[in-house]
Amino acid sequence: MKRRLLATAATVAALLAPDAQAASPNEPGRVPFDVNNPQVQEQARTLAATPPLGPVGGRRIAEDHSGRKQAGKASFYAPSFQGKTMADGRRFSHAGQAAASKTLPLGTVAKVTNTETGKTAEVTVQDRGPYVDGRTIDLSKSSAQQIGLDGRAGVAPVVVAPVAVPQPDGSVKPGAGALPGPATASSN
C-alpha cells in the first residue's frame, strides 16, 4: 500500500512539473512541483492569508493536510537521537534537515522561520514529536543552527510554513511556504 502511494505521488509530481526533474519519493526535501507556477503561487497565497494554527497538546498525532502555517516553539533533538530510527524508517542525523511534527504528514517539506532572528531553514518532516506542550517542531542540530537556535536557548518562537504536503490519496499539495521568502512571508 505504501509503495503504491509513493508511486502515485511520483506520477502526480511528474504531471505537475513536466519540465522539472520528477521528485523521487526516496529523497527527502525534494519538492515535486514548480513553486514558480502561477497556480501554485495562488494556492500558497490563499493559505498564507489564513491565520496560523497553534501547537497540538499532549502526545496526540493530528495530521493536518491543509498546508496552513503553524506557529509555536521549535526545539532540537537531543544528541542521543543520532542514528536512531525515525518514524519514516530512516536513521536520524544531526547533520541532515530532518524534523519532527505531530501535525504535518511525514514527507512534508516546510520552511521554519525563527521569529526572533528572521532566519529560515527548509526541513523535511521525517519523525513524530515533539511531545512537549507548546512545541510545534523538533529540528536537527544543523537546521536549528540555521535558524539561530543553539544549546543555550533550547527553544525559539517559530512559524512553520509547509511547502509541499503529501495528501492521503498520494498526491502532493502546495502549502503556504511555496511563496518566496521566509515562513513569515505575507500573502501580498
C-alpha angles and dihedrals in degrees: 000000000000092000091050090052091049091048090050091050091052091049092050089048091054090051094048094049108028093163095045127075108267113248117246114227086222094063113079114212098032116129111214098209140050107268089199092061109117092228091052090047091051092051090048092049091053092050093044090056092060120087115263120258119243127233121286113239128229127005096309117129109217110174115212113198094176098098092229122148120261127210126203140090130315125212131174135241118268115248089251091071092068108122096006120132115260126212091268091056097252125119116256119242125185087212092061134076098251122143138182124224134170092206111032115081117249109269094034114144110213143173115232116199124190103223091207097052101024089226119141136203128187113225140175119228105234102149144041126250162016095193096192117103113251094025119116104181142010117215137199115251090255093054092043090054091050091060094043097258114139140166094276095058099037095187136034136188109255145173115220115203117185114225098185122013122193111227128215091250092058097258124119121232127202115243136201090278092066086086115096117261134031126336088261092061113131125232093251 
